[in-house]
Structure formats: structure tokens, C-alpha cells
Amino acid sequence: MSLLRLYPFLIPTVVGLLCEMTKVITEGIRTGNWHEGMFRSGGMPSTHSAFVTSLLIVIWHTLGAESVEFAIAFVFACMVWYDAMSSRRAIGEQASVLNRMQQWKHFSERVGHSGLQVLGGIVFGAVVTWVGIWLST
């Protein structure tokens, strides 16, 4: 029996952790601040997108596309992808305006993701998940 069938949460968890490490590396290269990328909202690739993509693929692989669990995971993934690009991104844009209006408090402007960051998370999650599935069988 494969590890995937025993621990279906294992691959998405590893995907999330690897994505965060990738974000730290890319942010460190881009800005020189190696500690600021870990577990922060926003950035490339989107960890939320990578995680739900991995979860979707694992459920599809273990239970099939006709299962209720896959349908739930698909709707959940679509909501996460949409939220990352719209609602959370709008919050970051509002924070930017508020930061320009006042000087005494700094709101985090890095809340959401661009479409490219979400796509990067989807691709990252899919590739690492398929490697994990291949290794676990």
C-alpha cells in the first residue's frame, strides 16, 4: 500500500512547505531580505494555490474525478484561486492607499497575489504533487 493512500495530507503539506521555502529563496534573491519571505502573504509562488492544487490532485488520484470529495476540493480550489487574485489583492491595494494617506501606521500591502503568482503556485503544486505521487507508489 502506498504512503499516499495512508497519508493523503502528506503530499499537500510537503508542497506547502516547499513552496514557502521557494518563496524565501526568491524573495531573498529579489530583495536581499532572506528572513522576510517565510509565512508572509503574497509573493511568488502562491502557497495557497500550490496547496489546494496539490489537495485537488491527490483527491483526484486516490478517489477519482467522479467522487463527491473531488467536487468539493475543486470548488474549494476555485474559491482559493479567485480569492487570492481578487479579494485579498484588493485589500493590499487599499492598504497601499491608506499608507499614502497617513504616516503613523504601516499596513501590510502584500496581501494578495497577481494572476502570475497564482499560476506559479498552481504549476508548482501540480509538479511537486505528481513527483510525490510517483515517489509514493
LOTOR-481702 format. One record per residue: x, y, z of N, C-alpha, C, CB in turn. Coordinates in steps of 0.2 Angstrom, whole numbers, plus 5000, padded with zeros to 4 digits. Glycine has a CB too. Example, Ala and Ser with C-alpha at 12.3 -4.5 7.8 and 13.67 -1.06 7.14 Angstrom:
PAZA    nu    nv    nw   cau   cav   caw    cu    cv    cw   cbu   cbv   cbw
PAZA  5066  4972  5039  5062  4978  5039  5066  4984  5039  5057  4978  5045
PAZA  5064  4989  5035  5068  4995  5036  5064  5000  5039  5070  4997  5029
REM end
This chain:
PAZA    nu    nv    nw   cau   cav   caw    cu    cv    cw   cbu   cbv   cbw
PAZA  5004  4994  5000  5000  5000  5000  5004  5006  5000  4995  5000  5006
PAZA  5003  5011  4996  5007  5017  4995  5006  5022  5001  5005  5021  4989
PAZA  5011  5026  5002  5010  5031  5008  5005  5036  5006  5017  5035  5008
PAZA  5004  5037  5000  4998  5042  4998  4991  5039  5000  4998  5043  4990
PAZA  4990  5033  5000  4984  5031  5002  4983  5031  5010  4983  5023  5000
PAZA  4989  5030  5013  4989  5030  5021  4989  5037  5023  4995  5027  5023
PAZA  4992  5042  5020  4993  5049  5022  4991  5054  5017  5000  5050  5025
PAZA  4985  5054  5015  4983  5059  5009  4985  5066  5010  4976  5058  5007
PAZA  4986  5068  5016  4988  5075  5018  4995  5076  5018  4985  5077  5025
PAZA  4999  5071  5017  5006  5072  5017  5009  5076  5011  5010  5065  5017
PAZA  5007  5074  5005  5010  5077  4999  5008  5085  4999  5007  5074  4993
PAZA  5001  5087  5000  5000  5094  5001  5004  5098  5006  4992  5095  5002
PAZA  5005  5094  5012  5009  5098  5017  5016  5099  5015  5009  5094  5023
PAZA  5019  5094  5012  5026  5095  5009  5026  5100  5003  5028  5088  5006
PAZA  5021  5100  4999  5020  5105  4994  5020  5112  4997  5014  5104  4989
PAZA  5016  5113  5002  5016  5120  5006  5022  5122  5009  5010  5119  5011
PAZA  5026  5117  5012  5032  5119  5015  5037  5120  5010  5034  5113  5019
PAZA  5038  5116  5004  5042  5118  4999  5041  5124  4996  5042  5112  4994
PAZA  5035  5126  4995  5033  5132  4992  5035  5138  4996  5025  5133  4990
PAZA  5034  5138  5002  5036  5143  5007  5044  5144  5007  5034  5142  5014
PAZA  5048  5138  5006  5055  5139  5006  5057  5142  4999  5058  5132  5006
PAZA  5053  5140  4994  5055  5143  4987  5053  5151  4987  5050  5140  4982
PAZA  5048  5153  4991  5046  5160  4992  5052  5163  4995  5040  5161  4995
PAZA  5055  5160  5001  5060  5163  5004  5066  5164  5000  5062  5159  5011
PAZA  5068  5159  4996  5073  5160  4991  5072  5165  4986  5075  5153  4988
PAZA  5067  5165  4983  5065  5170  4978  5065  5177  4980  5059  5169  4974
PAZA  5062  5178  4986  5062  5184  4989  5069  5187  4992  5057  5184  4995
PAZA  5073  5182  4994  5080  5184  4996  5084  5186  4990  5083  5178  5000
PAZA  5083  5182  4985  5087  5184  4979  5084  5191  4976  5086  5179  4973
PAZA  5078  5192  4976  5075  5198  4974  5077  5204  4978  5068  5198  4973
PAZA  5076  5204  4985  5077  5210  4989  5083  5210  4994  5071  5210  4993
PAZA  5086  5204  4995  5091  5203  4999  5089  5202  5006  5095  5209  4999
PAZA  5083  5202  5008  5080  5200  5014  5078  5193  5015  5074  5205  5016
PAZA  5082  5189  5017  5081  5182  5017  5076  5179  5022  5088  5178  5018
PAZA  5075  5183  5027  5070  5181  5033  5063  5183  5032  5073  5183  5039
PAZA  5062  5188  5027  5055  5191  5027  5050  5187  5023  5056  5198  5024
PAZA  5052  5182  5019  5048  5179  5015  5044  5173  5018  5051  5176  5009
PAZA  5046  5171  5023  5043  5165  5026  5036  5166  5029  5048  5162  5031
PAZA  5031  5163  5028  5025  5163  5030  5022  5170  5030  5025  5161  5037
PAZA  5023  5173  5025  5020  5180  5023  5015  5179  5018  5026  5185  5022
PAZA  5010  5183  5018  5005  5183  5012  5008  5186  5006  4999  5187  5014
PAZA  5006  5184  5000  5008  5187  4994  5015  5184  4992  5009  5194  4994
PAZA  5017  5186  4986  5024  5183  4984  5023  5178  4979  5028  5181  4990
PAZA  5029  5176  4976  5029  5171  4971  5033  5165  4973  5032  5174  4964
PAZA  5030  5159  4973  5023  5157  4970  5018  5157  4976  5023  5150  4967
PAZA  5012  5157  4974  5006  5157  4979  5006  5150  4983  5000  5159  4976
PAZA  5007  5150  4989  5007  5144  4993  5000  5142  4994  5010  5145  5000
PAZA  4995  5146  4995  4988  5144  4995  4986  5140  4989  4984  5150  4996
PAZA  4988  5143  4983  4987  5140  4976  4990  5133  4976  4988  5145  4971
PAZA  4996  5133  4978  5000  5127  4977  4997  5121  4982  5007  5128  4979
PAZA  4995  5123  4988  4992  5118  4992  4986  5116  4990  4991  5122  4999
PAZA  4981  5120  4988  4974  5117  4986  4975  5114  4979  4969  5123  4985
PAZA  4980  5116  4975  4981  5112  4969  4983  5105  4970  4986  5115  4964
PAZA  4988  5104  4975  4990  5098  4977  4985  5094  4980  4996  5099  4982
PAZA  4981  5097  4984  4975  5093  4988  4970  5091  4982  4971  5098  4992
PAZA  4969  5095  4977  4964  5093  4972  4967  5087  4968  4963  5099  4967
PAZA  4973  5087  4966  4976  5081  4963  4977  5075  4967  4983  5083  4960
PAZA  4978  5076  4973  4979  5070  4977  4972  5066  4978  4981  5071  4984
PAZA  4967  5070  4979  4960  5068  4979  4958  5065  4973  4955  5073  4981
PAZA  4959  5068  4967  4958  5065  4961  4961  5059  4960  4960  5070  4955
PAZA  4968  5058  4962  4972  5052  4961  4969  5046  4965  4979  5054  4962
PAZA  4967  5048  4971  4965  5042  4976  4958  5041  4975  4967  5044  4983
PAZA  4953  5045  4974  4946  5044  4974  4943  5045  4967  4943  5049  4979
PAZA  4946  5048  4962  4943  5049  4956  4939  5055  4955  4938  5043  4954
PAZA  4939  5057  4949  4935  5064  4947  4928  5064  4948  4937  5066  4940
PAZA  4925  5058  4949  4918  5057  4950  4916  5057  4957  4915  5051  4947
PAZA  4920  5058  4962  4919  5057  4969  4916  5064  4971  4925  5055  4973
PAZA  4912  5064  4977  4910  5070  4980  4916  5074  4983  4905  5068  4985
PAZA  4921  5070  4985  4927  5074  4988  4930  5078  4983  4931  5068  4991
PAZA  4931  5075  4977  4934  5079  4972  4930  5085  4970  4935  5074  4965
PAZA  4924  5084  4969  4919  5090  4968  4920  5096  4973  4912  5088  4967
PAZA  4920  5094  4979  4921  5098  4985  4928  5102  4984  4920  5095  4992
PAZA  4933  5098  4983  4940  5100  4983  4941  5105  4977  4945  5094  4982
PAZA  4937  5103  4971  4938  5108  4965  4935  5114  4967  4934  5104  4959
PAZA  4929  5114  4970  4925  5121  4972  4930  5125  4976  4918  5120  4974
PAZA  4932  5121  4981  4937  5125  4986  4943  5128  4983  4939  5119  4992
PAZA  4946  5124  4978  4952  5126  4975  4950  5133  4971  4955  5121  4970
PAZA  4944  5132  4967  4942  5138  4963  4941  5144  4968  4936  5137  4959
PAZA  4938  5143  4974  4937  5149  4978  4944  5152  4981  4933  5147  4984
PAZA  4949  5147  4982  4955  5150  4985  4959  5154  4979  4959  5144  4987
PAZA  4959  5151  4973  4962  5154  4967  4959  5161  4966  4962  5150  4961
PAZA  4952  5161  4966  4949  5168  4965  4950  5173  4970  4941  5167  4964
PAZA  4950  5170  4977  4951  5175  4982  4958  5178  4982  4950  5171  4989
PAZA  4963  5174  4981  4970  5176  4981  4971  5182  4976  4975  5170  4979
PAZA  4967  5181  4970  4968  5186  4965  4964  5192  4965  4967  5183  4958
PAZA  4958  5192  4969  4953  5197  4969  4953  5200  4976  4947  5195  4967
PAZA  4949  5197  4981  4948  5200  4987  4954  5201  4991  4944  5195  4991
PAZA  4959  5197  4992  4965  5198  4996  4969  5203  4992  4969  5192  4997
PAZA  4969  5203  4985  4973  5208  4982  4970  5215  4983  4974  5206  4974
PAZA  4964  5216  4983  4960  5222  4984  4962  5225  4991  4953  5221  4983
PAZA  4963  5220  4996  4964  5223  5002  4971  5226  5002  4964  5217  5007
PAZA  4976  5223  4999  4983  5225  4998  4983  5232  4995  4987  5220  4994
PAZA  4979  5233  4990  4978  5239  4986  4975  5245  4991  4974  5239  4980
PAZA  4970  5243  4995  4968  5248  4999  4973  5249  5005  4961  5245  5003
PAZA  4977  5245  5007  4982  5246  5012  4987  5251  5009  4986  5240  5014
PAZA  4989  5250  5003  4993  5255  4999  4991  5262  4999  4994  5253  4992
PAZA  4984  5263  4998  4981  5270  4998  4981  5272  5005  4974  5269  4995
PAZA  4979  5268  5010  4979  5271  5017  4986  5272  5019  4977  5265  5022
PAZA  4991  5269  5017  4998  5270  5019  5000  5277  5016  5003  5265  5017
PAZA  4998  5279  5010  5000  5285  5007  4996  5291  5011  4998  5285  5000
PAZA  4990  5289  5013  4986  5295  5016  4989  5297  5023  4979  5292  5017
PAZA  4991  5292  5027  4994  5293  5034  5001  5291  5035  4989  5290  5039
PAZA  5004  5294  5040  5011  5292  5041  5012  5288  5048  5015  5299  5041
PAZA  5008  5288  5052  5009  5285  5059  5009  5277  5059  5004  5288  5064
PAZA  5005  5274  5054  5005  5267  5055  5006  5264  5048  4998  5264  5058
PAZA  5009  5258  5048  5010  5255  5041  5006  5248  5041  5018  5253  5040
PAZA  5002  5248  5036  4998  5242  5034  5001  5238  5029  4991  5244  5032
PAZA  5001  5232  5030  5004  5227  5025  5001  5228  5018  5004  5220  5028
PAZA  5005  5229  5013  5002  5230  5006  5002  5223  5003  5005  5235  5003
PAZA  5006  5218  5005  5007  5212  5002  5002  5207  5005  5015  5210  5003
PAZA  4996  5207  5002  4991  5203  5005  4989  5198  5000  4985  5207  5007
PAZA  4988  5200  4994  4985  5195  4988  4990  5194  4983  4979  5199  4985
PAZA  4988  5191  4978  4993  5188  4973  4991  5191  4966  4993  5181  4973
PAZA  4996  5192  4962  4994  5193  4954  4992  5186  4951  5000  5196  4951
PAZA  4989  5187  4945  4987  5181  4942  4993  5176  4940  4984  5183  4935
PAZA  4999  5179  4939  5005  5176  4938  5008  5172  4944  5011  5180  4935
PAZA  5007  5175  4950  5009  5172  4956  5004  5166  4957  5009  5177  4962
PAZA  4998  5167  4956  4993  5161  4957  4995  5155  4952  4986  5164  4956
PAZA  4996  5157  4946  4998  5152  4941  5004  5149  4943  4998  5155  4934
PAZA  5009  5152  4945  5015  5149  4948  5014  5144  4953  5020  5155  4950
PAZA  5009  5146  4958  5008  5141  4963  5004  5135  4961  5003  5145  4968
PAZA  5000  5136  4956  4996  5130  4953  5001  5126  4950  4991  5133  4948
PAZA  5006  5128  4946  5011  5124  4942  5015  5121  4947  5015  5129  4937
PAZA  5018  5125  4952  5022  5122  4957  5019  5116  4961  5024  5128  4962
PAZA  5012  5117  4963  5009  5112  4967  5008  5106  4962  5002  5115  4969
PAZA  5006  5107  4956  5005  5101  4952  5011  5097  4951  5002  5104  4945
PAZA  5017  5101  4949  5023  5097  4948  5025  5093  4954  5028  5102  4945
PAZA  5026  5097  4960  5028  5093  4966  5023  5088  4968  5029  5098  4971
PAZA  5017  5089  4967  5012  5083  4969  5013  5077  4964  5005  5086  4968
PAZA  5014  5078  4958  5015  5072  4953  5021  5069  4955  5015  5074  4946
PAZA  5026  5072  4957  5033  5069  4959  5032  5065  4965  5038  5075  4960
PAZA  5028  5068  4970  5026  5065  4976  5022  5059  4975  5023  5069  4981
PAZA  5017  5059  4971  5013  5053  4969  5018  5048  4966  5008  5055  4964
PAZA  5022  5050  4961  5027  5045  4958  5031  5042  4963  5031  5048  4953
PAZA  5034  5046  4968  5038  5043  4973  5035  5038  4978  5042  5049  4977
PAZA  5028  5040  4979  5025  5036  4984  5022  5029  4982  5019  5040  4987
PAZA  5022  5028  4975  5019  5022  4973  5024  5017  4971  5015  5023  4967
REM end
